[in-house]
Amino acid sequence: MTHISKEFRFSKKEKVPFLQSLALGEYDFIEHAFGTRWGGVSQEPFANFNFSRQVGDKEGNIEQNREILSTAFHIPRGGFLTVEQVHGDKIAVINGDVPDSQCYPGYDGIISNRPGLALAVKTADCLPVFLVDAQKRVIGAVHAGWRGTALGITARAVEIFVKKFSSSPTDIMAVLGPSIGPCCYEVDEVVFNLMAEVRGNTDFLSGRDEKGKWMLDLAMANSCQLEDAGLLPGNIVSAGTCTSCNREKFFSHRGEGGNTGRQINFLMLK
């Protein structure tokens, strides 16, 4: 998939290009960006806007990239909150309190109603999901790979919106950013068995001629999950673009043989 949904557009702040959801752009109290691989100082194979310390990039490059991002969006360095991203389903909740950390180990998502905090997830094929309840002024950022998807992490996020912030699922909007698409995401029997019992699996799993291989549509799997959690279909929008097919714009772990960087995606209440 090489196209971008008409619901999204590329934009730029200073030297930082990013993908923007038109739907979220209508809210003047929200800042958001789905990052690309460009705008920074990292060198190959992390060229050049890498935000992960775990891939082998120089610490100085990552610090400069953080500074570039903070300056472009006028967000203090301490305003970015990230999660360790362990491919689980734990979600940190910041309910008006000052966070006691800038990174939450063991978590794959953050939900908050506190303005001035940029909730961020890093991706290179996994699916970044932004959730917004404009009525309650609550937002969430979720990192969903196949393991997190199989565990139901986006449905869990909706459950937290409802239980912790009294949200109605019909008021929640979900925006799904770039991820590896069904054109490129081949999975094996282990993944298939975990996904096979999920409703809608015939929509997001398709077989190949080769025995024991399937193609997985991460965005569709999470869309089904969000609908089951009570979101209106019209409130779920997807970028519809494959990171592996678009390696000139995005990092792709699978497309680049595992030796690549991570782009950042963030959502913030102003």
C-alpha positions in Angstrom: 0.0 0.0 0.0 1.7 3.2 -1.2 -1.2 5.6 -0.8 -2.2 7.9 2.1 -5.8 8.0 3.0 -7.7 11.2 2.1 -8.3 11.6 5.8 -4.6 12.4 6.3 -2.1 14.8 4.9 1.6 15.5 5.1 2.6 18.7 6.8 5.8 20.3 8.2 6.8 22.3 11.2 10.2 24.0 10.7 12.3 21.1 9.3 10.2 18.3 10.7 7.7 16.6 8.2 4.9 14.6 9.8 1.6 13.0 8.9 -1.6 14.7 10.3 -5.1 13.4 10.7 -7.6 15.9 9.3 -10.2 14.8 11.8 -7.9 15.5 14.8 -6.7 18.7 13.1 -10.2 20.1 13.6 -9.8 20.1 17.4 -8.0 23.3 18.4 -7.2 21.8 21.8 -5.1 19.0 20.4 -1.6 18.8 19.0 -0.6 15.6 17.2 1.8 14.1 14.7 2.6 10.7 13.2 6.3 11.0 12.6 8.4 10.1 9.6 12.0 9.1 9.4 13.1 12.5 8.3 14.0 15.7 10.1 16.9 14.7 12.3 20.6 14.0 12.5 21.0 10.2 12.9 23.2 8.4 10.3 22.6 5.2 8.4 21.0 2.8 9.0 19.0 5.0 11.4 18.7 7.9 8.9 17.7 10.2 10.2 15.0 11.0 12.8 15.4 8.1 15.1 14.1 8.1 18.6 15.0 4.7 19.9 17.9 4.1 22.2 17.6 0.3 21.8 18.6 0.1 18.1 22.3 1.1 18.4 22.1 4.7 17.4 24.4 7.2 19.2 22.9 8.8 22.3 24.0 12.3 21.1 22.0 11.8 17.9 18.9 10.8 19.8 19.2 13.8 22.1 19.5 16.2 19.1 16.5 14.6 17.5 14.5 15.2 20.7 15.6 18.8 20.8 14.6 19.3 17.1 11.2 17.8 17.8 10.6 19.8 21.0 11.6 23.0 19.3 9.4 22.4 16.2 6.3 21.8 18.2 7.1 24.2 21.1 6.9 21.4 23.6 9.4 21.3 26.6 11.7 18.3 26.5 10.1 17.1 29.8 6.7 17.3 28.2 7.1 14.0 26.2 6.0 10.8 27.9 6.9 7.5 26.4 6.4 3.8 27.2 8.9 0.9 27.1 6.8 -0.9 24.6 7.1 -4.6 25.6 4.3 -5.8 23.2 1.9 -6.3 26.1 -1.4 -4.8 27.1 -0.5 -2.6 30.1 -1.6 1.0 29.8 -0.4 3.8 32.1 -3.1 6.3 33.4 -2.3 9.8 34.3 -5.5 11.3 35.8 -4.6 14.9 36.5 -1.5 14.1 38.4 2.0 15.2 37.6 3.8 12.1 36.1 6.5 10.7 38.1 8.5 9.4 35.1 9.1 10.3 31.5 9.1 6.7 30.5 6.9 3.9 31.8 8.6 0.5 31.8 6.5 -2.5 31.1 3.7 -0.5 29.3 2.5 -0.1 25.7 0.1 2.8 26.1 -0.7 6.0 28.0 -4.1 7.6 28.7 -4.3 11.1 30.3 -6.5 14.2 30.8 -3.6 16.4 31.7 -2.8 19.2 29.3 0.8 19.9 28.2 1.9 16.2 28.1 2.7 14.7 24.8 1.9 11.0 24.9 4.3 9.3 22.5 4.8 5.9 21.0 7.7 4.8 18.7 7.1 2.6 15.7 8.7 0.9 12.8 5.9 -1.3 11.5 3.7 -1.7 14.6 0.5 0.3 14.7 0.3 3.7 16.5 -3.3 4.3 17.7 -4.5 7.7 19.0 -7.8 7.8 21.0 -9.6 11.0 21.8 -12.8 11.8 23.8 -13.4 15.4 22.9 -16.3 15.6 25.4 -14.3 14.6 28.4 -11.0 16.0 27.1 -9.2 12.7 27.5 -6.6 11.3 25.1 -4.6 8.1 24.7 -1.7 6.8 22.7 -1.3 3.0 22.1 1.5 0.9 20.5 -0.1 -2.2 18.9 2.0 -4.9 17.3 0.6 -8.4 16.7 1.1 -9.5 20.3 -0.6 -6.4 21.8 -3.4 -6.8 19.2 -3.9 -10.4 20.2 -4.1 -9.3 23.8 -6.8 -6.7 23.0 -4.8 -3.6 23.9 -7.0 -1.1 22.0 -10.2 -2.6 23.5 -8.5 -2.4 26.9 -7.7 1.3 26.3 -11.4 2.0 25.6 -12.3 0.1 28.8 -10.0 2.5 30.7 -11.6 5.5 29.1 -15.0 4.3 30.3 -14.0 3.2 33.8 -11.5 5.9 34.8 -12.9 8.9 32.9 -16.6 8.1 32.5 -16.3 8.2 28.7 -18.9 6.9 26.4 -17.4 4.7 23.7 -19.6 6.4 21.1 -17.8 9.7 21.9 -14.3 8.2 21.4 -12.5 8.8 18.1 -9.7 6.4 17.1 -7.0 7.4 14.6 -4.7 4.7 13.3 -1.4 5.8 11.9 1.0 4.2 9.4 2.0 0.5 10.0 3.0 -2.5 8.0 0.2 -3.5 5.8 -1.4 -6.8 4.7 0.6 -6.5 1.5 3.8 -7.1 3.4 3.0 -8.6 6.9 3.4 -12.3 6.6 2.8 -14.2 9.8 3.1 -17.8 10.9 0.9 -20.4 12.6 1.6 -19.0 16.1 0.2 -15.7 15.2 -2.7 -17.2 13.2 -3.8 -19.3 16.1 -3.8 -16.4 18.5 -5.9 -14.3 16.0 -8.1 -17.0 14.6 -10.8 -16.7 17.4 -11.0 -13.0 17.2 -14.2 -11.6 15.6 -13.6 -10.4 12.1 -10.5 -12.6 11.5 -11.6 -13.3 8.0 -11.3 -9.6 7.3 -7.8 -9.2 8.7 -6.2 -12.6 8.0 -5.8 -14.0 4.5 -4.1 -17.2 3.5 -1.2 -17.7 1.1 -0.4 -20.6 -1.2 2.5 -21.6 1.1 1.2 -23.8 3.9 1.4 -22.2 7.4 1.7 -18.6 6.2 -0.9 -15.8 6.4 -1.0 -12.1 5.7 -2.1 -10.0 8.7 -3.9 -6.6 8.5 -3.0 -4.9 11.8 -5.1 -1.8 11.2 -8.2 -3.9 10.3 -7.7 -6.2 13.3 -7.6 -3.2 15.7 -10.5 -1.5 13.9 -12.6 -4.7 14.5 -11.5 -4.6 18.1 -12.5 -1.0 18.6 -15.9 -1.5 17.0 -16.5 -4.4 19.4 -15.5 -2.1 22.2 -18.4 0.2 21.2 -16.8 2.8 18.9 -18.8 4.0 16.0 -17.4 2.8 12.6 -17.3 6.4 11.4 -15.2 7.4 14.4 -12.3 5.0 13.3 -10.0 6.4 10.7 -6.8 4.8 9.3 -3.9 6.2 7.4 -4.1 3.2 5.2 -0.4 3.2 4.3 2.2 0.5 4.7 5.5 1.4 6.4 7.3 -1.4 4.6 6.2 -0.2 1.1 7.1 3.4 2.0 10.6 3.0 3.4 11.5 6.3 1.8 9.2 8.0 4.3 9.0 5.6 7.3 11.2 3.2 9.2 10.3 -0.4 8.7 11.7 -3.2 10.9 10.7 -5.9 8.6 11.3 -4.1 5.3 14.9 -3.2 6.4 15.8 -6.5 7.9 15.6 -5.4 11.5 18.4 -2.8 11.2 16.6 0.5 11.3 15.3 3.3 13.6 12.0 4.2 15.1 9.8 7.2 14.3 7.9 9.0 17.0 4.1 9.6 17.1 2.6 11.8 19.7 -0.7 13.3 20.9 -1.2 16.2 23.3 -3.9 18.2 25.0 -2.9 21.9 24.7 
